Amino acid sequence: MQERKIVLSEKDIPKKWYNVVADMPNKPGHPLHPGTKQPIGPEDLAPLFPMPLIEQEVSQERWIDIPDEILDVLSLWRPTPLYRARSLEKALNSPAKIFYKYEGVSPAGSHKPNTSVAQAYYNKISGTKRIATETGAGQWGSALSFACARFGLECTVYMVKVYYRQKPYRRSMIETWGAEVFPSPTDRTEAGRKILAETPDSSGALGIAISEAVEDAATHDDTKYSLGSVLNHVLLHQTVIGLETIKQLETAGETADVLIGSCGGGSNFAGLAFPFLREKLDGKDIRMVAVEPAACPTLTRGKFAYDFGDTVGLTPMVPMYTLGHSFVPPGIHAGGLRYHGDSPLVSQLVRDGIVEAQAYHQNEIFESAVLFAKTEGIIPAPESAHAIKSAIEEALRCAEEGKERTIVFNLSGHGHFDMASYDSFFSKQLEDYSLDEAILEKAVSELPTI
């Protein structure tokens, strides 16, 4: 019987996180204060984050130790399996070897607990009582709720309103682990009330929910803020994915030619790809592909500029590819990728030509998801299906060219709580949004002046 999955033992869980900043040829620009527009220091971030996470956010060290308390929780599901997609390869009649790292085996069903556990731990040892956060389709909100339950913290989640309604069972997961969850925009915050006054029927956006969560944390002394993507320390925590993948490929006697991850804020793409960056910089011919929705094409059509991470302008300004903080994406079903900006680290690597970016429409994404489910058996989350689509296109190119390449993608989560999205696809109710250039120009024109 041909080997289908490569499984490591618990002793192979990485003991250190990899910090890509140490090896980047061009470091990202310094974050700026939203009011003064001057470079921020640790004291500016202290109202939002505990000091250990601030230190990780600005660290230049290549390797950062993972505390035993975090490793103990990670061992509930890590190491995650690396699968050889033999049935998909056969269906595509491609000479390509396709591997996928499956993060859907975590308690929350996605890659998000890799960082939520770390963030909850550092908040706990720093004296935090409650964490406020935002979530799109609910993967991050459920992951942080799970982590807070493990470390005895209270948790408040502002969930983008369109997904609060579309994804009721993710909302139930959040509540099962003990967090409170509200549809954003709400009337609980000044930011939410401002948005509702301007747009009473607002469906919400991650940028809006971030504004609410940041305001909540900044106005309560016992509360800190937590973000599930974008920031340096978040991407750092996710590198356990790629570090395990390197070891698993070595076990199989393989090396990656193409690395693919879906990309909203950048955490699951970075988690897989960043540990391979040293090989690429050392001269190995390896492509790194970040895949996003055509309806929210941050990397492929956005502008590289300083911008706020939230809609209202409460967060520090960072240099990134952005569609403009005032941009509200259409209500596509890949809620985790519905964000106006991108990680400064990923953005800088795209700008430098080290990372490629691709964008696809949601109907072709779901077509790929269904093919994957029929061949490999796992029903993927809509976000994860972006990576599947790109991997399929790459495998078909291999077939056309008669070339064998090893393709590795991150299957960042399962779609068990996204079946309403599949229902919409099967009933042909999904609309392929193409971002109107006039809307993009208007949002970009509202970028802050530096």
Order of alpha helices (4+ residues) and beta strands (2+ residues): beta-beta-alpha-alpha-beta-alpha-beta-alpha-beta-alpha-beta-alpha-beta-alpha-alpha-beta-alpha-alpha-beta-alpha-alpha-beta-alpha-alpha-beta-alpha-beta-beta-alpha-beta-alpha-alpha-beta-alpha-alpha
